[in-house]
C-alpha cells in the first residue's frame, strides 16, 4: 500500500495505529483537528475539519485506503454529533468515492447494539439497538457504508469496537476489551484481504467472557492473540461486584445505556 489515511489520528486509537502501522504503508497520512506533533519518517500530517467538504476531498486524494476514526467518540449534544459524525462521515465517503479509494475501515461502536442484555450473544445480523445519540450516529455510519458499497462498490469493514486500551479499565471491559496489538493486526487483515464487501464485525479480543460472535468474518484471516483473562484477578480486586439490577450492568452498552438522554 502506498498511502493509508488515518482520520482521528490524535486520539487514543489513532495513536495506537500511528505507532503500530509504521512501515505497513509507504506513507501514513495522519489527520485530525487536534495537534499531532511533527511528521516522522513515512508520515504526512494534515489538519482537517471533517465537516469541511472541500478540505476532506483534498484529504482523501491519492489514498489507497482509509481508516476512519475521526469524529466524536463519546455521547454529546446532537448538533455537535451532526457536524462531526454525520456530516463528517458523509464528506469522508464522498471524498473517497470521487478520489477512487477502494476500501475504508469505519470505526463503528458497540454502542450501536448497547441495549441488548449481556446474556445475549450477538452476531452481525442483529437489529440495531443504539444506547445513545452517539450510538445512533454509528448506526448511520454503518448504513452509509452499506450504501456506498451497493451503489459504488466502495468496500468498508465497519468494526464495532469494544474497548481498546493497554488493559481493561473495569469489570465490563473484561468482555469488551481489544488489545492494541490485536487492533493493529485487525487493520492489517482488513487491508490485506482480497475482498471484503461491506462487512460488519466486532472489534474485540478473544476474551473468556464475550458477548459478540465474529465467525462470519473468519475469511479475513484475523487471528487476535490477547485475552483480558490475565487481568481478571486485578480488575475484580479493584472494583466491587456489580449490581445485577443496575441498567449499566444489565445492558451491553454499560453507562451509555443507563444514562439519561444527553440533552435533558
Helices and strands as residue ranges (DSSP letters): E 3-7, H 12-20, E 27-32, E 43-47, H 53-59, E 65-68, H 78-81, I 82-87, H 88-98, E 103-109, G 110-112, H 133-152, E 155-161, E 163-164, H 173-176, E 177-178, H 180-192, E 198-203, G 215-220, G 228-231, H 232-238, H 247-250, H 255-258
